[in-house]
């Protein structure tokens, strides 16, 4: 059976492998195809496509948008969109600039309290990739301010901590429309992560479908079989194509393996085919 992974990250956002290393890892894992879905950017795709041609593996262009709904961070994965289109890149540059402004504010607040941090130091450590809070956590760990990554989120940069500044986010409906506008397949990522009631989740799904949602991440590293069964039934009820991915981040999530997640994932290539069929149906 040909296996795939439609949710992965490289060092172009908060993963630890370069795009080329990620392609090599996917090939070594025996995957037939995978999607590179870095946060709010497609910077790693040129390198990944070059490597994919060398390794003979199918690379699916992807992205993961951070959005907000009812005060909750909602992630929308997009695949198979026209990522080279200048108009698309202009739109995501705006989302990226909002993240940069948020990061600078967090740096300024920490520095004002005597923490040895600056934009230049962060850039020296992580380059100009899209920085997430995981990057701040790694920086604080390297500087000796925390004993492990989790302490950063409980003490410094978690949602209710002193140095957390919420980023101005777009709505999930806006990015679903954006992905569809450029020919892609929008997918609601890891629905259980939002801890919504059944009623709230159903309302969100219907609103996303009205905006153009086509898929939902049914198969995910942390989902139990019971959760997968629930989401599969929900996807069927709403006419959504099921999707699946590990959410691989390299050593930033050491318990998550590419393709297999926590050793519980086996996502067949037919999942990708079904998603593409769903797009064709929607565009008729």
N, C-alpha and C positions, 0 to 999 in steps of 0.2 A: 504493500500500500504506500502510495506517495504521500508524504507528510509535509505540513507547512506550519508557519508561525506568522501571524499577522499583527503582532504587537511587540516591537523590540526597540531598544534605544542604543545609540552610540555616544561617543564623547562629544558629538555635536550638540547634545543636550546633557542629560545627567547619567549616561552610561559611561563605562570605563574603557571599552574597546573602540579603536578607530573604526570607521565604516568598512575599511578593507579587512581588518581583523575580524569584524563581525561576519562578513561574507565568508571568510575562510572557516570560521567556526561553524557557520550554518552548513557549509559543504561537508565538513568533517562529521557533523551530526547526522548527515544523510538526508537533510531537508531537500525537497524538490523546489520549494519556493519560500520566500519570507518577505515581510514588509518592514522597511525601516521607518519607524514612526516617531521621530524625535519631536520634542516639545516645541511647538510654535515656529518651527523652521525646517527647511529642506536642504540645509548647507551640506549635509553628508552624502546626499544622493549622487552627485557626480563621481566621487571617489568610489562609492558603493557599486554603481553601475559598471565602472571600469573593472573593478575586481570581479563582479558577477560574470562578466564576459569571459574572464580568464578561467574561472572555476566552473563555468557551465551551469550556473544555478539561476533560476528565475528570481529577479528582484522586483518587488511590487513597490512603486513609489508611495510613500505614506507620510503622515503627520499626525500628531496628537495635540489638539487644542485644549487649553484650560479655559473653562467658561464658568459662569455663575448662575445658579437658579435657586431661589429661596434661601439665599445666604450660604449655599453649599457649592463646593468646587466640583463641577461636572466636566468630565473629559469626553471629548468627541474625537474618535479616530477617523481619518479620511484616507482612502486608498484609491489608486488608479486615476487620480486627477491630473490635469495638465499643469504639472508643477513648474515647467519652464516658462509658462506664460508670464510676461512682464506685469500684467495687470494683477495676476494672482500674487506675485512676489511683492508688489507694492502694498497689497492688503495685509500680508503677514508681516511686512516690515513695521507696520503700525503697531500690531500686537507685540512684536518684539521690543519696540521702543518703550512701550509701557512697562515691560518687565525690567528693562535697563534702568528706567527712572525709579522703580520700586527698589531695585537692588542698591542704587546709590543712596537712597534714603536710609536703608538698613545699615549700610556701611557707615554713614555719617552718625547715626545714633550710637552705634557701638563705639566708634572712635571717640565720640564726645564723652563716653563713660570710661575711657582709658584702655579699651581693648585695642591691641596692636593690629589694626586692619586698615587697608586703604584700597581704593579701586585698582591702583597700580599693582599692589601685592596680589590681589585676586586674579588680575589679568596675567601676572607672571606665573601663577600656579595653574590656571585653567584656560589660558588663552582667551579668545574672544567668542567662545561657544556660548550658547544660551545658558546662563547660570540659573539654577533652581536653588531651593533651600538646601538640597543635598550638597551643593558645592560649598555653601556657608558652613555646613556641618563638618565637612572634610577639612576646611580651613581651620576651624576652631580646634579640631582634633590635632592637626599638625602643629598648631601653636601651643598645645598643652592646656587649653582652657577647659577641655572636657576629657572624660576617660573613654567614652565610646560615642558612636554616632547618635544613639537614641537620646543621650543626655542633652544634645544640642536642641532637640525638639521638646524636651520637657522643661528646659531651663532658659534657653535663649531665643529660639526661633519658631517654636510651636505656635499654633493658632492663638493661644491665649497668653503668650509670653511677651516680655517687654519689647523685644526687637523685631517682632513680626509686624510687617506692614502689608495689608492686603493689596494686591495688585488690582488696578482697574481692569475688570474683565468684561468681555463681550458676553452676550447671551448665547446659550447653546443653539438657539434657533437661527441666529445670525450665521454661525459657522457652518451649520448644516446647509443653509442656503448657499453659502460661499462654495462649499465642496461640490454641491450639485451644479452650481453655475459654471464650474470649470471641469465638468464631466466626470466627477468622482463619486465614490460610494461612501456616504457618511454612516458611521457606526457608533452606537452608544457603548462606551467602554465600561467594563466592570460594574454593572448596576448595583451589586450588593455593597460596594464601597461607600455609597452615599447614605446608607442606613435609613432609607425612606420606608414608610409604611406601604403596603400593597396599593392603597388608594392613591397616594401621592406619586408613586412610581408609575402607575397606570396613567395618571393625568399627564405626567411629564412625557411619557412615551407617545401619547396621542398628540400632544402639542408638537413634539419633534417630528412625528409622521406628517403632520400638517405642513411643516417646514420643508419636508423632503427626506426624512430619515429612511434608510433602506435596510440597515442591519443592526444587530445587537450582539454584544460579546457574551456568548453563552458559555464558552469553554475558556477557562482562565485558571491561572496557577493556584489561586486560593479557593476556588469553588469546590464544594463538596458535590458528590453525585446527586444528592437531593436538590441542591441549588441549581445544578445544571439542568436537571429534569424540570424544575419550576420555570427556569428561564426559557427552556426549549418550548414548553407549552405556551408561555407568554408570547414568544416570538411568533409561534404558529397562529395564535389568536389574533395578533395584530398584523399579520402578513409580512413580518420582517424576516430577512434571511439571517440565520445564526452565523456568528463569526467566532473566532477564537485566537488567543495568543498568550504567550508566557509573560509578557511585560518584562522581558530580560533586560537587566541593567549591568551585567558583568559583576564585578566585585562589590558594587554598591548594593546589590541584592544577592549575596552569595548563595542563598538557598534556592534561587530560581535559575534553572538551567535552560538554555536556549532550546526551543522546540518542545521539551518535555516538562517545563515548569518545575513543580515539586515531584517530578516523576509520575504525575497523574494525567499528563496531556498526551493525546494522540489525535492531532487535527488532520483529517484527510484532505487531499487536494480538492475533493468535491465541494468542500465548504467555500473555497475561493470561486469555483465555477458557479455555485449557486448564487453567490453575491453578485457576480457579473451578470448572470441571467436576470437577477432581480432589477438591476440597473436598466437592462435592455427593455424589460417589461414596463418599467416606469416611464421610459422615454418614448414609448410607442404612442 
